[in-house]
Amino acid sequence: MAAADSAESSGPAEARADLELWRRWLSWLVTDASRLPGFVQLKYSSVNEVIKAMLSDIPDARSGRPVIAKRSSPGGLAARIMAVAGRSRARRNFHRGLRLARLGIGTAAPLAFVERPAGGESWLVTEYLADLVELDQIALTELPQMSPRDALRRKRVLIAEVARLFVQLRVHRIHHRDLKATNILVSGWRTGTEVRAFLVDLDGLRERSWRPIRHGRQRLMRLAASLAEYPSVTRSDYCRFLRSVVGADAWQAEWRRLQWAGAAYNASAEVRRGRKWARREC
């Protein structure tokens, strides 16, 4: 178990109280998460679970610090071997989240992780980020409801922020193999405050990429492919984004590559989905 709480303690007594709170809360998490104060199940499957709860040692607490906890169970031999070797999914994403936070890259701050011995399930606890909306949802439902003038104004701010995120990843040589629109969350979009982009799903994160050019293009292609079917995202938006990310001299060549690579990726994805459903029907 490890914890990285950002709250400052005023003395040894408060520090011990915080430690006891974490121990009690985490014991509830791994034995019966439904006992946690403010428990809400956001996602569930046999291998993954996401819940929201309050960080409190009072079972019926109605207020406190909201957090998100994600359960992962190794689904294959390689994952189990890594977990047995002390590299569970929760541990890896805990350290990845710390790395992003130290670099100033938007992500939910990791607070703690728990892993069972012998390659069992693991839990990652992060801060709860309120008022977030997926970039995919913005393109699908939010922008079409706006007037053309408001949509253009809001898109310019959003494009600049997402471009800043991509530049940060490139500067720090960090690669995300699945940087699609559903893995980018945006704060401040609905509240009218400062817009900021956050990375989620840190499983695809790789640090110190030794192929920055290829990986940079893969990031751009994956994002472009995930937004290709939305009329609210225009060619001008892509061009404005590319100018911010790759520069005024290279954006046209990069745009031509994206058009071909994005179309090819989406076509192959359709084939993969067809095969998957065919196997299920059999």
C-alpha positions as CSV (number, residue, x, y, z in Angstrom):
1,M,0.0,0.0,0.0
2,A,1.2,3.5,-0.7
3,A,-0.4,6.9,-0.2
4,A,0.4,10.4,-1.4
5,D,-2.0,12.8,0.2
6,S,-1.5,16.5,-0.6
7,A,-3.1,17.7,2.6
8,E,-0.6,19.2,5.1
9,S,-0.7,18.2,8.7
10,S,0.0,20.6,11.5
11,G,1.7,18.0,13.8
12,P,2.4,14.4,14.6
13,A,-1.0,13.8,16.1
14,E,-2.8,15.0,13.0
15,A,-0.4,12.9,10.8
16,R,-1.3,9.8,12.8
17,A,-5.0,10.5,12.6
18,D,-4.7,10.9,8.8
19,L,-2.8,7.6,8.6
20,E,-5.4,5.8,10.6
21,L,-8.1,7.3,8.4
22,W,-6.4,5.9,5.3
23,R,-5.9,2.5,6.8
24,R,-9.5,2.1,7.9
25,W,-10.8,3.5,4.6
26,L,-8.6,1.3,2.4
27,S,-9.5,-1.8,4.4
28,W,-13.2,-1.0,3.6
29,L,-12.2,-0.5,0.0
30,V,-10.6,-3.9,-0.5
31,T,-13.1,-5.9,1.6
32,D,-16.4,-4.4,0.8
33,A,-16.4,-1.1,-1.2
34,S,-20.1,-0.6,-0.8
35,R,-19.5,0.2,2.9
36,L,-17.6,3.4,2.0
37,P,-19.2,6.7,2.8
38,G,-21.0,8.2,-0.2
39,F,-20.4,5.1,-2.2
40,V,-21.5,5.4,-5.9
41,Q,-20.6,2.7,-8.5
42,L,-19.8,4.4,-11.8
43,K,-18.6,1.4,-13.7
44,Y,-18.4,-2.4,-13.1
45,S,-17.1,-5.5,-14.9
46,S,-15.3,-8.6,-13.8
47,V,-11.9,-7.1,-14.4
48,N,-12.6,-3.4,-13.8
49,E,-14.6,-1.2,-11.4
50,V,-14.8,2.5,-10.8
51,I,-16.5,4.0,-7.8
52,K,-16.9,7.5,-6.2
53,A,-16.8,7.8,-2.4
54,M,-16.1,10.2,0.4
55,L,-12.8,10.0,2.3
56,S,-14.1,9.7,5.8
57,D,-14.0,7.2,8.7
58,I,-17.7,7.8,9.4
59,P,-19.8,5.2,7.5
60,D,-22.8,7.4,7.0
61,A,-20.8,10.6,6.2
62,R,-22.6,13.0,3.9
63,S,-19.7,15.4,3.4
64,G,-15.9,15.1,3.1
65,R,-13.3,14.8,0.4
66,P,-14.7,13.0,-2.7
67,V,-12.3,10.6,-4.3
68,I,-12.4,8.1,-7.2
69,A,-11.2,4.5,-6.8
70,K,-10.5,2.1,-9.7
71,R,-10.2,-1.6,-9.3
72,S,-8.2,-3.7,-11.7
73,S,-7.9,-7.5,-11.9
74,P,-5.2,-9.0,-14.1
75,G,-6.8,-10.4,-17.1
76,G,-4.0,-12.4,-18.7
77,L,-0.8,-14.3,-18.0
78,A,1.5,-11.3,-18.7
79,A,-0.6,-9.0,-16.4
80,R,-0.5,-11.6,-13.6
81,I,3.3,-12.0,-13.9
82,M,3.8,-8.3,-13.7
83,A,1.5,-8.1,-10.7
84,V,3.4,-10.9,-8.9
85,A,6.6,-9.0,-9.7
86,G,5.2,-5.9,-7.9
87,R,4.1,-4.0,-10.9
88,S,0.3,-4.1,-10.6
89,R,-1.8,-1.8,-12.8
90,A,-2.6,0.4,-9.8
91,R,1.0,0.8,-8.9
92,R,2.1,1.7,-12.4
93,N,-0.7,4.2,-12.9
94,F,0.0,5.7,-9.4
95,H,3.6,6.5,-10.4
96,R,2.6,7.7,-13.9
97,G,0.1,10.1,-12.3
98,L,2.7,11.4,-9.9
99,R,5.0,12.0,-12.9
100,L,2.4,13.9,-14.8
101,A,1.5,16.0,-11.8
102,R,5.1,17.0,-11.2
103,L,5.4,18.0,-14.8
104,G,2.3,20.2,-14.6
105,I,0.4,18.0,-17.1
106,G,-3.3,17.8,-16.3
107,T,-4.4,14.5,-14.7
108,A,-6.3,13.4,-11.5
109,A,-3.8,13.5,-8.7
110,P,-3.0,10.0,-7.4
111,L,-3.6,9.6,-3.6
112,A,-3.1,5.9,-2.8
113,F,-2.9,2.4,-4.2
114,V,-3.5,-1.0,-2.8
115,E,-2.5,-4.3,-4.3
116,R,-3.1,-7.8,-3.2
117,P,-0.2,-10.3,-3.1
118,A,0.5,-13.0,-5.6
119,G,-0.9,-11.0,-8.6
120,G,-4.4,-10.3,-7.3
121,E,-6.5,-7.3,-7.9
122,S,-5.4,-3.8,-7.2
123,W,-7.0,-0.4,-6.4
124,L,-5.9,3.1,-7.4
125,V,-7.4,6.1,-5.5
126,T,-7.3,9.5,-7.1
127,E,-8.8,12.9,-6.5
128,Y,-12.2,13.6,-7.8
129,L,-12.3,16.2,-10.6
130,A,-15.7,17.8,-10.7
131,D,-17.4,19.4,-13.7
132,L,-15.5,17.5,-16.3
133,V,-16.7,16.6,-19.8
134,E,-15.1,14.4,-22.4
135,L,-13.7,16.0,-25.5
136,D,-15.7,13.5,-27.4
137,Q,-19.0,14.6,-25.8
138,I,-18.2,18.3,-26.5
139,A,-17.8,17.5,-30.2
140,L,-20.8,15.2,-30.3
141,T,-23.5,17.2,-28.4
142,E,-22.2,20.5,-26.9
143,L,-20.9,22.3,-30.0
144,P,-23.8,21.5,-32.3
145,Q,-26.2,23.2,-29.9
146,M,-24.3,26.5,-30.0
147,S,-24.6,29.3,-32.5
148,P,-21.8,29.3,-35.1
149,R,-20.2,32.4,-33.6
150,D,-20.2,31.0,-30.0
151,A,-19.0,27.6,-31.2
152,L,-16.1,29.2,-33.1
153,R,-15.1,31.3,-30.1
154,R,-15.2,28.4,-27.7
155,K,-13.4,26.0,-30.1
156,R,-10.5,28.4,-30.4
157,V,-9.9,28.3,-26.6
158,L,-10.4,24.6,-26.5
159,I,-8.0,23.9,-29.4
160,A,-5.3,26.0,-27.8
161,E,-5.6,24.1,-24.6
162,V,-5.5,20.6,-26.2
163,A,-2.6,21.7,-28.4
164,R,-0.8,22.8,-25.2
165,L,-1.3,19.3,-23.8
166,F,0.2,17.7,-26.9
167,V,3.2,20.0,-26.8
168,Q,3.8,19.1,-23.2
169,L,3.8,15.4,-24.0
170,R,6.2,16.0,-26.8
171,V,8.6,18.2,-24.8
172,H,8.8,15.6,-22.0
173,R,9.0,12.7,-24.4
174,I,5.8,11.0,-23.1
175,H,3.8,8.8,-25.4
176,H,0.1,7.8,-25.0
177,R,-0.8,5.0,-27.4
178,D,-4.6,5.6,-27.2
179,L,-5.0,9.4,-27.0
180,K,-8.5,9.5,-28.4
181,A,-11.1,12.1,-27.6
182,T,-12.8,10.0,-24.8
183,N,-9.5,9.9,-22.9
184,I,-9.2,13.7,-22.8
185,L,-11.4,15.4,-20.2
186,V,-12.0,19.2,-20.1
187,S,-12.7,21.3,-17.1
188,G,-14.3,24.8,-17.2
189,W,-16.2,24.1,-20.4
190,R,-19.7,24.3,-18.8
191,T,-18.9,26.6,-15.9
192,G,-17.3,29.4,-17.9
193,T,-14.0,29.3,-16.0
194,E,-10.6,28.6,-17.3
195,V,-10.6,25.7,-19.7
196,R,-8.1,22.9,-19.0
197,A,-7.4,19.5,-20.6
198,F,-6.8,16.4,-18.4
199,L,-5.5,13.0,-19.3
200,V,-7.3,9.9,-18.1
201,D,-6.7,6.2,-18.8
202,L,-3.0,6.2,-18.0
203,D,-2.6,2.5,-19.0
204,G,-1.4,3.6,-22.5
205,L,1.2,6.0,-21.1
206,R,4.9,5.4,-21.8
207,E,7.7,7.7,-20.6
208,R,10.9,8.7,-22.3
209,S,9.8,7.6,-25.7
210,W,12.8,7.0,-28.0
211,R,10.8,7.5,-31.1
212,P,9.3,11.0,-30.6
213,I,8.5,11.7,-34.3
214,R,6.6,8.4,-34.9
215,H,4.8,8.5,-31.6
216,G,3.9,12.2,-32.0
217,R,2.2,11.4,-35.3
218,Q,0.4,8.4,-33.7
219,R,-1.0,10.7,-31.0
220,L,-2.2,13.1,-33.6
221,M,-3.7,10.4,-35.8
222,R,-5.5,8.7,-33.0
223,L,-7.2,12.0,-31.9
224,A,-8.1,12.9,-35.5
225,A,-9.5,9.5,-36.1
226,S,-11.7,9.6,-33.0
227,L,-13.2,13.0,-34.1
228,A,-13.4,12.3,-37.8
229,E,-17.2,11.6,-37.9
230,Y,-18.3,14.8,-36.1
231,P,-19.5,17.7,-38.3
232,S,-18.8,20.1,-35.5
233,V,-15.0,19.5,-36.0
234,T,-14.1,21.2,-39.3
235,R,-11.0,21.2,-41.4
236,S,-10.2,24.7,-40.2
237,D,-10.2,23.3,-36.6
238,Y,-7.7,20.6,-37.6
239,C,-5.5,23.1,-39.3
240,R,-5.5,25.5,-36.4
241,F,-4.7,22.7,-34.0
242,L,-1.8,21.5,-36.2
243,R,-0.3,25.0,-36.5
244,S,-0.1,25.1,-32.7
245,V,1.4,21.6,-32.4
246,V,3.8,21.2,-35.3
247,G,4.3,24.8,-36.5
248,A,3.3,26.9,-39.4
249,D,5.8,25.3,-41.8
250,A,4.9,21.7,-41.2
251,W,1.2,21.6,-40.6
252,Q,0.1,21.1,-44.3
253,A,2.3,18.0,-44.7
254,E,1.1,16.7,-41.4
255,W,-2.6,17.3,-42.4
256,R,-2.2,15.2,-45.5
257,R,-0.7,12.3,-43.4
258,L,-3.5,12.6,-40.9
259,Q,-6.2,12.4,-43.6
260,W,-4.8,9.1,-44.9
261,A,-3.8,7.6,-41.6
262,G,-7.1,8.5,-39.8
263,A,-9.2,7.0,-42.6
264,A,-7.1,3.8,-42.7
265,Y,-7.3,3.5,-38.9
266,N,-11.1,3.8,-38.8
267,A,-11.5,1.4,-41.7
268,S,-9.4,-1.2,-39.8
269,A,-11.3,-0.6,-36.6
270,E,-14.6,-1.4,-38.4
271,V,-13.1,-4.7,-39.5
272,R,-11.9,-5.5,-36.0
273,R,-15.3,-4.7,-34.5
274,G,-17.0,-6.9,-37.1
275,R,-14.8,-9.8,-36.3
276,K,-15.4,-9.3,-32.6
277,W,-19.2,-9.4,-32.9
278,A,-19.0,-12.4,-35.3
279,R,-17.1,-14.3,-32.6
280,R,-19.7,-13.4,-30.0
281,E,-22.5,-14.6,-32.2
282,C,-20.8,-17.9,-32.7
